[in-house]
Every structure is written in structure tokens, then in C-alpha cells.
Amino acid sequence: MKTVKLFSIALAGALLMLSACKKDSKEPEYVFKITPTTLSFTKDGGTRELTIKASDLWEATVEEDWCTLSAYRGDKDTVILVTAAPSTSEKDTANSITFLNAKGGYIKVTIIRDGTGK
């Protein structure tokens, strides 16, 4: 009887210790951020940098062809170059780049280019 009682106390203590040692199941924070979210160019065009912070794969599409990227897809953190061709329009023109991540999220970057009238 004494052995059963001692065994029960030891078992209860072991279970209590196991429950106190429960692992933290918190997942790492998912990151998807692009800076800056607006780029401006003079009528002469030029090249600017975009910084991408991502936990996994990303892909980019550009709305208008007067703007090109040094990379259209990547894996994790990256710096890419955005190049705008010289303007052929008298008015200012706008463009956008859409970045998609592997989880279906997206970020739009706005591109503004001065017209030749400025």
C-alpha cells in the first residue's frame, strides 16, 4: 500500500512537471514589407532602389512597360532596381508595381514620372 501511495505521488509530480515544461508553439512572425511605396522620377527617367523584406517567395508585375525591374521574383529579403525610361508624354504619367507573396498577400508601389512639359 505504501508503494502504491509513493508511486501515485511520484506520478502526479512527474505530470505536474511535464505540464509546466510545455513548449511555446508560437510561430515566427511572417514578414512582407516594401519600402518605399512611392517612387518619383523626373522627365529624364532614371533608376531607384526598392527594399523588399519577405519571409518567403515574392513575385512582381509592372502595369506599364516604361518601367522595368532588375528582378521580377525573389526569395526573402532583396534590394531591386526600378528603372523608368525618359518620358515621351507632356503630362505626368503614373505606373504601379504589384508585389505578391507566397501567402496571397500583395503590396502596390506607385511610380510617378514627370511629363516633358515640366
Phi and psi in radians as a Rosetta constraint file:
Dihedral C 1 N 2 CA 2 C 2 CIRCULARHARMONIC -1.101 0.35
Dihedral N 2 CA 2 C 2 N 3 CIRCULARHARMONIC -0.638 0.35
Dihedral C 2 N 3 CA 3 C 3 CIRCULARHARMONIC -1.175 0.35
Dihedral N 3 CA 3 C 3 N 4 CIRCULARHARMONIC -0.702 0.35
Dihedral C 3 N 4 CA 4 C 4 CIRCULARHARMONIC -1.144 0.35
Dihedral N 4 CA 4 C 4 N 5 CIRCULARHARMONIC -0.728 0.35
Dihedral C 4 N 5 CA 5 C 5 CIRCULARHARMONIC -1.141 0.35
Dihedral N 5 CA 5 C 5 N 6 CIRCULARHARMONIC -0.781 0.35
Dihedral C 5 N 6 CA 6 C 6 CIRCULARHARMONIC -1.119 0.35
Dihedral N 6 CA 6 C 6 N 7 CIRCULARHARMONIC -0.713 0.35
Dihedral C 6 N 7 CA 7 C 7 CIRCULARHARMONIC -1.101 0.35
Dihedral N 7 CA 7 C 7 N 8 CIRCULARHARMONIC -0.730 0.35
Dihedral C 7 N 8 CA 8 C 8 CIRCULARHARMONIC -1.119 0.35
Dihedral N 8 CA 8 C 8 N 9 CIRCULARHARMONIC -0.711 0.35
Dihedral C 8 N 9 CA 9 C 9 CIRCULARHARMONIC -1.154 0.35
Dihedral N 9 CA 9 C 9 N 10 CIRCULARHARMONIC -0.753 0.35
Dihedral C 9 N 10 CA 10 C 10 CIRCULARHARMONIC -1.111 0.35
Dihedral N 10 CA 10 C 10 N 11 CIRCULARHARMONIC -0.719 0.35
Dihedral C 10 N 11 CA 11 C 11 CIRCULARHARMONIC -1.125 0.35
Dihedral N 11 CA 11 C 11 N 12 CIRCULARHARMONIC -0.782 0.35
Dihedral C 11 N 12 CA 12 C 12 CIRCULARHARMONIC -1.082 0.35
Dihedral N 12 CA 12 C 12 N 13 CIRCULARHARMONIC -0.715 0.35
Dihedral C 12 N 13 CA 13 C 13 CIRCULARHARMONIC -1.120 0.35
Dihedral N 13 CA 13 C 13 N 14 CIRCULARHARMONIC -0.746 0.35
Dihedral C 13 N 14 CA 14 C 14 CIRCULARHARMONIC -1.113 0.35
Dihedral N 14 CA 14 C 14 N 15 CIRCULARHARMONIC -0.740 0.35
Dihedral C 14 N 15 CA 15 C 15 CIRCULARHARMONIC -1.127 0.35
Dihedral N 15 CA 15 C 15 N 16 CIRCULARHARMONIC -0.682 0.35
Dihedral C 15 N 16 CA 16 C 16 CIRCULARHARMONIC -1.117 0.35
Dihedral N 16 CA 16 C 16 N 17 CIRCULARHARMONIC -0.741 0.35
Dihedral C 16 N 17 CA 17 C 17 CIRCULARHARMONIC -1.165 0.35
Dihedral N 17 CA 17 C 17 N 18 CIRCULARHARMONIC -0.684 0.35
Dihedral C 17 N 18 CA 18 C 18 CIRCULARHARMONIC -1.122 0.35
Dihedral N 18 CA 18 C 18 N 19 CIRCULARHARMONIC -0.706 0.35
Dihedral C 18 N 19 CA 19 C 19 CIRCULARHARMONIC -1.217 0.35
Dihedral N 19 CA 19 C 19 N 20 CIRCULARHARMONIC -0.517 0.35
Dihedral C 19 N 20 CA 20 C 20 CIRCULARHARMONIC -1.295 0.35
Dihedral N 20 CA 20 C 20 N 21 CIRCULARHARMONIC -0.409 0.35
Dihedral C 20 N 21 CA 21 C 21 CIRCULARHARMONIC -1.641 0.35
Dihedral N 21 CA 21 C 21 N 22 CIRCULARHARMONIC 0.365 0.35
Dihedral C 21 N 22 CA 22 C 22 CIRCULARHARMONIC -1.037 0.35
Dihedral N 22 CA 22 C 22 N 23 CIRCULARHARMONIC 2.286 0.35
Dihedral C 22 N 23 CA 23 C 23 CIRCULARHARMONIC -1.248 0.35
Dihedral N 23 CA 23 C 23 N 24 CIRCULARHARMONIC 2.548 0.35
Dihedral C 23 N 24 CA 24 C 24 CIRCULARHARMONIC -1.364 0.35
Dihedral N 24 CA 24 C 24 N 25 CIRCULARHARMONIC 2.019 0.35
Dihedral C 24 N 25 CA 25 C 25 CIRCULARHARMONIC -1.642 0.35
Dihedral N 25 CA 25 C 25 N 26 CIRCULARHARMONIC 0.340 0.35
Dihedral C 25 N 26 CA 26 C 26 CIRCULARHARMONIC -1.205 0.35
Dihedral N 26 CA 26 C 26 N 27 CIRCULARHARMONIC 2.226 0.35
Dihedral C 26 N 27 CA 27 C 27 CIRCULARHARMONIC -1.410 0.35
Dihedral N 27 CA 27 C 27 N 28 CIRCULARHARMONIC 2.694 0.35
Dihedral C 27 N 28 CA 28 C 28 CIRCULARHARMONIC -1.109 0.35
Dihedral N 28 CA 28 C 28 N 29 CIRCULARHARMONIC 2.627 0.35
Dihedral C 28 N 29 CA 29 C 29 CIRCULARHARMONIC -1.159 0.35
Dihedral N 29 CA 29 C 29 N 30 CIRCULARHARMONIC 2.358 0.35
Dihedral C 29 N 30 CA 30 C 30 CIRCULARHARMONIC -1.453 0.35
Dihedral N 30 CA 30 C 30 N 31 CIRCULARHARMONIC 2.302 0.35
Dihedral C 30 N 31 CA 31 C 31 CIRCULARHARMONIC -2.064 0.35
Dihedral N 31 CA 31 C 31 N 32 CIRCULARHARMONIC 2.317 0.35
Dihedral C 31 N 32 CA 32 C 32 CIRCULARHARMONIC -2.691 0.35
Dihedral N 32 CA 32 C 32 N 33 CIRCULARHARMONIC 1.800 0.35
Dihedral C 32 N 33 CA 33 C 33 CIRCULARHARMONIC -2.549 0.35
Dihedral N 33 CA 33 C 33 N 34 CIRCULARHARMONIC 2.488 0.35
Dihedral C 33 N 34 CA 34 C 34 CIRCULARHARMONIC -2.292 0.35
Dihedral N 34 CA 34 C 34 N 35 CIRCULARHARMONIC 2.328 0.35
Dihedral C 34 N 35 CA 35 C 35 CIRCULARHARMONIC -2.374 0.35
Dihedral N 35 CA 35 C 35 N 36 CIRCULARHARMONIC 2.482 0.35
Dihedral C 35 N 36 CA 36 C 36 CIRCULARHARMONIC -1.320 0.35
Dihedral N 36 CA 36 C 36 N 37 CIRCULARHARMONIC 2.982 0.35
Dihedral C 36 N 37 CA 37 C 37 CIRCULARHARMONIC -1.725 0.35
Dihedral N 37 CA 37 C 37 N 38 CIRCULARHARMONIC -0.008 0.35
Dihedral C 37 N 38 CA 38 C 38 CIRCULARHARMONIC -2.417 0.35
Dihedral N 38 CA 38 C 38 N 39 CIRCULARHARMONIC 2.323 0.35
Dihedral C 38 N 39 CA 39 C 39 CIRCULARHARMONIC -2.148 0.35
Dihedral N 39 CA 39 C 39 N 40 CIRCULARHARMONIC 2.404 0.35
Dihedral C 39 N 40 CA 40 C 40 CIRCULARHARMONIC -2.073 0.35
Dihedral N 40 CA 40 C 40 N 41 CIRCULARHARMONIC 2.452 0.35
Dihedral C 40 N 41 CA 41 C 41 CIRCULARHARMONIC -2.251 0.35
Dihedral N 41 CA 41 C 41 N 42 CIRCULARHARMONIC 2.612 0.35
Dihedral C 41 N 42 CA 42 C 42 CIRCULARHARMONIC -1.341 0.35
Dihedral N 42 CA 42 C 42 N 43 CIRCULARHARMONIC 3.097 0.35
Dihedral C 42 N 43 CA 43 C 43 CIRCULARHARMONIC -1.085 0.35
Dihedral N 43 CA 43 C 43 N 44 CIRCULARHARMONIC -0.352 0.35
Dihedral C 43 N 44 CA 44 C 44 CIRCULARHARMONIC -1.437 0.35
Dihedral N 44 CA 44 C 44 N 45 CIRCULARHARMONIC -0.061 0.35
Dihedral C 44 N 45 CA 45 C 45 CIRCULARHARMONIC 1.308 0.35
Dihedral N 45 CA 45 C 45 N 46 CIRCULARHARMONIC -2.626 0.35
Dihedral C 45 N 46 CA 46 C 46 CIRCULARHARMONIC 2.409 0.35
Dihedral N 46 CA 46 C 46 N 47 CIRCULARHARMONIC -2.928 0.35
Dihedral C 46 N 47 CA 47 C 47 CIRCULARHARMONIC -2.290 0.35
Dihedral N 47 CA 47 C 47 N 48 CIRCULARHARMONIC 2.399 0.35
Dihedral C 47 N 48 CA 48 C 48 CIRCULARHARMONIC -2.331 0.35
Dihedral N 48 CA 48 C 48 N 49 CIRCULARHARMONIC 2.794 0.35
Dihedral C 48 N 49 CA 49 C 49 CIRCULARHARMONIC -1.728 0.35
Dihedral N 49 CA 49 C 49 N 50 CIRCULARHARMONIC 2.517 0.35
Dihedral C 49 N 50 CA 50 C 50 CIRCULARHARMONIC -2.134 0.35
Dihedral N 50 CA 50 C 50 N 51 CIRCULARHARMONIC 2.346 0.35
Dihedral C 50 N 51 CA 51 C 51 CIRCULARHARMONIC -1.810 0.35
Dihedral N 51 CA 51 C 51 N 52 CIRCULARHARMONIC 2.187 0.35
Dihedral C 51 N 52 CA 52 C 52 CIRCULARHARMONIC -1.946 0.35
Dihedral N 52 CA 52 C 52 N 53 CIRCULARHARMONIC 2.164 0.35
Dihedral C 52 N 53 CA 53 C 53 CIRCULARHARMONIC -1.963 0.35
Dihedral N 53 CA 53 C 53 N 54 CIRCULARHARMONIC 2.034 0.35
Dihedral C 53 N 54 CA 54 C 54 CIRCULARHARMONIC -2.531 0.35
Dihedral N 54 CA 54 C 54 N 55 CIRCULARHARMONIC 2.520 0.35
Dihedral C 54 N 55 CA 55 C 55 CIRCULARHARMONIC -1.354 0.35
Dihedral N 55 CA 55 C 55 N 56 CIRCULARHARMONIC -0.326 0.35
Dihedral C 55 N 56 CA 56 C 56 CIRCULARHARMONIC -2.712 0.35
Dihedral N 56 CA 56 C 56 N 57 CIRCULARHARMONIC -2.635 0.35
Dihedral C 56 N 57 CA 57 C 57 CIRCULARHARMONIC -1.155 0.35
Dihedral N 57 CA 57 C 57 N 58 CIRCULARHARMONIC 2.575 0.35
Dihedral C 57 N 58 CA 58 C 58 CIRCULARHARMONIC -2.459 0.35
Dihedral N 58 CA 58 C 58 N 59 CIRCULARHARMONIC 2.781 0.35
Dihedral C 58 N 59 CA 59 C 59 CIRCULARHARMONIC -2.505 0.35
Dihedral N 59 CA 59 C 59 N 60 CIRCULARHARMONIC 2.518 0.35
Dihedral C 59 N 60 CA 60 C 60 CIRCULARHARMONIC -2.162 0.35
Dihedral N 60 CA 60 C 60 N 61 CIRCULARHARMONIC 2.535 0.35
Dihedral C 60 N 61 CA 61 C 61 CIRCULARHARMONIC -2.268 0.35
Dihedral N 61 CA 61 C 61 N 62 CIRCULARHARMONIC 2.524 0.35
Dihedral C 61 N 62 CA 62 C 62 CIRCULARHARMONIC -1.951 0.35
Dihedral N 62 CA 62 C 62 N 63 CIRCULARHARMONIC 2.358 0.35
Dihedral C 62 N 63 CA 63 C 63 CIRCULARHARMONIC -1.221 0.35
Dihedral N 63 CA 63 C 63 N 64 CIRCULARHARMONIC -0.857 0.35
Dihedral C 63 N 64 CA 64 C 64 CIRCULARHARMONIC -1.953 0.35
Dihedral N 64 CA 64 C 64 N 65 CIRCULARHARMONIC 2.561 0.35
Dihedral C 64 N 65 CA 65 C 65 CIRCULARHARMONIC -1.404 0.35
Dihedral N 65 CA 65 C 65 N 66 CIRCULARHARMONIC -0.016 0.35
Dihedral C 65 N 66 CA 66 C 66 CIRCULARHARMONIC -1.375 0.35
Dihedral N 66 CA 66 C 66 N 67 CIRCULARHARMONIC -0.025 0.35
Dihedral C 66 N 67 CA 67 C 67 CIRCULARHARMONIC -2.154 0.35
Dihedral N 67 CA 67 C 67 N 68 CIRCULARHARMONIC 2.268 0.35
Dihedral C 67 N 68 CA 68 C 68 CIRCULARHARMONIC -2.222 0.35
Dihedral N 68 CA 68 C 68 N 69 CIRCULARHARMONIC 2.801 0.35
Dihedral C 68 N 69 CA 69 C 69 CIRCULARHARMONIC -2.079 0.35
Dihedral N 69 CA 69 C 69 N 70 CIRCULARHARMONIC 2.637 0.35
Dihedral C 69 N 70 CA 70 C 70 CIRCULARHARMONIC -1.314 0.35
Dihedral N 70 CA 70 C 70 N 71 CIRCULARHARMONIC -0.337 0.35
Dihedral C 70 N 71 CA 71 C 71 CIRCULARHARMONIC -2.626 0.35
Dihedral N 71 CA 71 C 71 N 72 CIRCULARHARMONIC 2.411 0.35
Dihedral C 71 N 72 CA 72 C 72 CIRCULARHARMONIC -1.849 0.35
Dihedral N 72 CA 72 C 72 N 73 CIRCULARHARMONIC -0.094 0.35
Dihedral C 72 N 73 CA 73 C 73 CIRCULARHARMONIC -2.710 0.35
Dihedral N 73 CA 73 C 73 N 74 CIRCULARHARMONIC 2.733 0.35
Dihedral C 73 N 74 CA 74 C 74 CIRCULARHARMONIC -2.874 0.35
Dihedral N 74 CA 74 C 74 N 75 CIRCULARHARMONIC -3.104 0.35
Dihedral C 74 N 75 CA 75 C 75 CIRCULARHARMONIC -2.280 0.35
Dihedral N 75 CA 75 C 75 N 76 CIRCULARHARMONIC 1.982 0.35
Dihedral C 75 N 76 CA 76 C 76 CIRCULARHARMONIC 1.230 0.35
Dihedral N 76 CA 76 C 76 N 77 CIRCULARHARMONIC -2.591 0.35
Dihedral C 76 N 77 CA 77 C 77 CIRCULARHARMONIC -1.254 0.35
Dihedral N 77 CA 77 C 77 N 78 CIRCULARHARMONIC 2.323 0.35
Dihedral C 77 N 78 CA 78 C 78 CIRCULARHARMONIC -2.665 0.35
Dihedral N 78 CA 78 C 78 N 79 CIRCULARHARMONIC 2.624 0.35
Dihedral C 78 N 79 CA 79 C 79 CIRCULARHARMONIC -1.973 0.35
Dihedral N 79 CA 79 C 79 N 80 CIRCULARHARMONIC 2.192 0.35
Dihedral C 79 N 80 CA 80 C 80 CIRCULARHARMONIC -2.061 0.35
Dihedral N 80 CA 80 C 80 N 81 CIRCULARHARMONIC 2.813 0.35
Dihedral C 80 N 81 CA 81 C 81 CIRCULARHARMONIC -1.813 0.35
Dihedral N 81 CA 81 C 81 N 82 CIRCULARHARMONIC 2.361 0.35
Dihedral C 81 N 82 CA 82 C 82 CIRCULARHARMONIC -1.934 0.35
Dihedral N 82 CA 82 C 82 N 83 CIRCULARHARMONIC 2.145 0.35
Dihedral C 82 N 83 CA 83 C 83 CIRCULARHARMONIC -2.026 0.35
Dihedral N 83 CA 83 C 83 N 84 CIRCULARHARMONIC 2.231 0.35
Dihedral C 83 N 84 CA 84 C 84 CIRCULARHARMONIC -1.897 0.35
Dihedral N 84 CA 84 C 84 N 85 CIRCULARHARMONIC 2.286 0.35
Dihedral C 84 N 85 CA 85 C 85 CIRCULARHARMONIC -1.260 0.35
Dihedral N 85 CA 85 C 85 N 86 CIRCULARHARMONIC 2.763 0.35
Dihedral C 85 N 86 CA 86 C 86 CIRCULARHARMONIC -1.024 0.35
Dihedral N 86 CA 86 C 86 N 87 CIRCULARHARMONIC 2.567 0.35
Dihedral C 86 N 87 CA 87 C 87 CIRCULARHARMONIC -1.289 0.35
Dihedral N 87 CA 87 C 87 N 88 CIRCULARHARMONIC 2.490 0.35
Dihedral C 87 N 88 CA 88 C 88 CIRCULARHARMONIC -2.018 0.35
Dihedral N 88 CA 88 C 88 N 89 CIRCULARHARMONIC 0.048 0.35
Dihedral C 88 N 89 CA 89 C 89 CIRCULARHARMONIC -1.840 0.35
Dihedral N 89 CA 89 C 89 N 90 CIRCULARHARMONIC 2.481 0.35
Dihedral C 89 N 90 CA 90 C 90 CIRCULARHARMONIC -1.194 0.35
Dihedral N 90 CA 90 C 90 N 91 CIRCULARHARMONIC -0.543 0.35
Dihedral C 90 N 91 CA 91 C 91 CIRCULARHARMONIC -1.611 0.35
Dihedral N 91 CA 91 C 91 N 92 CIRCULARHARMONIC 2.786 0.35
Dihedral C 91 N 92 CA 92 C 92 CIRCULARHARMONIC -1.087 0.35
Dihedral N 92 CA 92 C 92 N 93 CIRCULARHARMONIC 2.566 0.35
Dihedral C 92 N 93 CA 93 C 93 CIRCULARHARMONIC -2.147 0.35
Dihedral N 93 CA 93 C 93 N 94 CIRCULARHARMONIC 2.637 0.35
Dihedral C 93 N 94 CA 94 C 94 CIRCULARHARMONIC -2.143 0.35
Dihedral N 94 CA 94 C 94 N 95 CIRCULARHARMONIC 2.683 0.35
Dihedral C 94 N 95 CA 95 C 95 CIRCULARHARMONIC -2.567 0.35
Dihedral N 95 CA 95 C 95 N 96 CIRCULARHARMONIC 2.914 0.35
Dihedral C 95 N 96 CA 96 C 96 CIRCULARHARMONIC -2.517 0.35
Dihedral N 96 CA 96 C 96 N 97 CIRCULARHARMONIC 2.618 0.35
Dihedral C 96 N 97 CA 97 C 97 CIRCULARHARMONIC -2.031 0.35
Dihedral N 97 CA 97 C 97 N 98 CIRCULARHARMONIC 2.253 0.35
Dihedral C 97 N 98 CA 98 C 98 CIRCULARHARMONIC -1.880 0.35
Dihedral N 98 CA 98 C 98 N 99 CIRCULARHARMONIC 2.157 0.35
Dihedral C 98 N 99 CA 99 C 99 CIRCULARHARMONIC -1.842 0.35
Dihedral N 99 CA 99 C 99 N 100 CIRCULARHARMONIC 2.198 0.35
Dihedral C 99 N 100 CA 100 C 100 CIRCULARHARMONIC -1.926 0.35
Dihedral N 100 CA 100 C 100 N 101 CIRCULARHARMONIC 2.475 0.35
Dihedral C 100 N 101 CA 101 C 101 CIRCULARHARMONIC -1.875 0.35
Dihedral N 101 CA 101 C 101 N 102 CIRCULARHARMONIC 3.029 0.35
Dihedral C 101 N 102 CA 102 C 102 CIRCULARHARMONIC -1.158 0.35
Dihedral N 102 CA 102 C 102 N 103 CIRCULARHARMONIC -0.347 0.35
Dihedral C 102 N 103 CA 103 C 103 CIRCULARHARMONIC -1.640 0.35
Dihedral N 103 CA 103 C 103 N 104 CIRCULARHARMONIC 0.095 0.35
Dihedral C 103 N 104 CA 104 C 104 CIRCULARHARMONIC 1.618 0.35
Dihedral N 104 CA 104 C 104 N 105 CIRCULARHARMONIC -0.002 0.35
Dihedral C 104 N 105 CA 105 C 105 CIRCULARHARMONIC -1.373 0.35
Dihedral N 105 CA 105 C 105 N 106 CIRCULARHARMONIC 2.801 0.35
Dihedral C 105 N 106 CA 106 C 106 CIRCULARHARMONIC -2.523 0.35
Dihedral N 106 CA 106 C 106 N 107 CIRCULARHARMONIC 2.735 0.35
Dihedral C 106 N 107 CA 107 C 107 CIRCULARHARMONIC -2.378 0.35
Dihedral N 107 CA 107 C 107 N 108 CIRCULARHARMONIC 2.352 0.35
Dihedral C 107 N 108 CA 108 C 108 CIRCULARHARMONIC -1.813 0.35
Dihedral N 108 CA 108 C 108 N 109 CIRCULARHARMONIC 2.359 0.35
Dihedral C 108 N 109 CA 109 C 109 CIRCULARHARMONIC -1.954 0.35
Dihedral N 109 CA 109 C 109 N 110 CIRCULARHARMONIC 2.251 0.35
Dihedral C 109 N 110 CA 110 C 110 CIRCULARHARMONIC -1.621 0.35
Dihedral N 110 CA 110 C 110 N 111 CIRCULARHARMONIC 2.355 0.35
Dihedral C 110 N 111 CA 111 C 111 CIRCULARHARMONIC -2.042 0.35
Dihedral N 111 CA 111 C 111 N 112 CIRCULARHARMONIC 2.205 0.35
Dihedral C 111 N 112 CA 112 C 112 CIRCULARHARMONIC -2.083 0.35
Dihedral N 112 CA 112 C 112 N 113 CIRCULARHARMONIC 2.303 0.35
Dihedral C 112 N 113 CA 113 C 113 CIRCULARHARMONIC -2.245 0.35
Dihedral N 113 CA 113 C 113 N 114 CIRCULARHARMONIC 2.263 0.35
Dihedral C 113 N 114 CA 114 C 114 CIRCULARHARMONIC -1.112 0.35
Dihedral N 114 CA 114 C 114 N 115 CIRCULARHARMONIC 2.582 0.35
Dihedral C 114 N 115 CA 115 C 115 CIRCULARHARMONIC -1.436 0.35
Dihedral N 115 CA 115 C 115 N 116 CIRCULARHARMONIC 2.988 0.35
Dihedral C 115 N 116 CA 116 C 116 CIRCULARHARMONIC -1.259 0.35
Dihedral N 116 CA 116 C 116 N 117 CIRCULARHARMONIC -0.265 0.35
Dihedral C 116 N 117 CA 117 C 117 CIRCULARHARMONIC -1.325 0.35
Dihedral N 117 CA 117 C 117 N 118 CIRCULARHARMONIC -0.082 0.35
